[in-house]
């Protein structure tokens, strides 16, 4: 039996939320997707869903940035793979994200084939 991947996505932009929802539905893997509009909405829900992969905007504009937020979540979700997203990938974003505890840093929206590859890697 194939494993069902639990995916969480934090995305404030409604168009990007729509894109991620569609991209996750088109995957050849069984995916339980949870797309959160803001971090306040998802803060408690993400603990309940216990995601395999959690996509977080690196440069969120809420009271606690993506870097600080992932540091907090790493303790409560130790098996989760954290992926940083940013609309404009800057020179030091990848190193900054990796140092903070993200698995990788991607430019959003992630191309469909790259999302499929990332999910495939998580199935192993």
C-alpha positions in Angstrom: 0.0 0.0 0.0 1.3 3.4 -1.0 1.9 6.0 1.7 -0.4 9.0 1.7 1.7 12.2 1.9 0.4 14.9 4.2 1.3 18.3 2.8 1.0 21.7 4.4 1.4 24.9 2.5 1.4 28.4 4.0 0.6 30.9 1.3 -1.0 34.3 1.7 -1.6 35.0 -2.0 -5.0 33.7 -3.2 -3.7 33.0 -6.8 -0.7 31.0 -5.5 -3.0 29.1 -3.1 -5.2 28.1 -6.1 -2.1 27.0 -8.1 -0.7 24.9 -5.2 -4.1 23.3 -4.7 -4.4 22.3 -8.4 -0.7 21.2 -8.5 -1.2 18.9 -5.5 -4.4 17.4 -6.9 -2.5 16.5 -10.2 0.2 14.5 -8.5 0.4 10.8 -9.1 0.8 10.2 -5.4 -2.0 10.1 -2.8 -1.8 13.5 -1.2 -3.7 15.0 1.8 -3.2 18.7 1.2 -3.8 21.5 3.6 -3.3 25.0 2.3 -3.4 27.8 4.9 -4.0 31.4 4.1 -2.0 32.7 7.1 0.2 31.5 9.8 -2.3 32.3 12.6 -4.9 30.1 10.9 -2.5 27.2 10.5 -0.5 27.5 13.7 -2.6 25.0 15.6 -3.9 23.0 12.6 -0.4 22.2 11.4 0.3 20.4 14.7 -2.9 18.3 14.2 -2.2 17.3 10.6 1.5 16.4 11.4 2.7 17.0 7.8 5.3 15.0 5.9 6.3 18.2 4.1 5.5 21.8 5.1 6.0 24.7 2.6 6.6 28.0 4.4 7.2 31.4 2.8 10.7 32.5 3.8 9.8 36.2 3.8 6.4 36.2 5.5 5.3 39.6 6.7 3.7 38.5 9.9 5.0 39.1 13.4 7.3 36.1 13.2 9.3 35.6 10.1 9.6 32.2 8.2 13.1 31.6 9.7 11.9 32.0 13.3 8.8 30.1 12.6 10.6 27.0 11.3 12.9 27.0 14.3 9.9 26.8 16.5 8.2 24.1 14.5 11.3 21.9 14.1 10.9 21.0 17.8 7.2 20.1 17.6 7.3 18.4 14.2 10.6 16.6 14.1 9.9 14.2 11.2 8.5 17.0 8.9 10.5 18.2 5.9 10.4 22.0 5.8 10.7 23.7 2.4 11.2 27.4 2.2 9.5 29.3 -0.6 10.1 32.8 -1.9 8.8 34.7 -4.9 12.2 36.2 -5.5 15.1 34.0 -4.7 17.9 36.2 -3.5 21.6 35.3 -3.4 21.8 34.2 0.2 18.3 32.8 0.7 19.3 29.2 0.2 22.1 29.3 2.8 19.9 31.3 5.1 17.1 28.7 4.8 19.3 25.7 5.2 21.0 27.2 8.3 17.6 27.8 9.8 16.5 24.1 9.4 14.7 24.1 6.0 15.5 21.1 3.7 15.7 23.5 0.7 14.6 26.8 -0.6 12.6 27.1 -3.8 11.3 29.9 -5.9 7.5 30.0 -6.1 5.4 28.9 -7.6 7.3 25.7 -7.9 7.0 24.1 -11.4 4.8 21.0 -11.5 7.6 18.6 -12.4 9.8 19.9 -9.6 6.9 19.4 -7.1 6.4 15.9 -8.3 10.1 15.2 -7.9 10.1 16.6 -4.3 7.1 14.4 -3.4 8.8 11.4 -5.0 11.9 12.0 -2.8 9.6 12.2 0.3 8.0 8.8 -0.5 11.4 7.1 0.1 
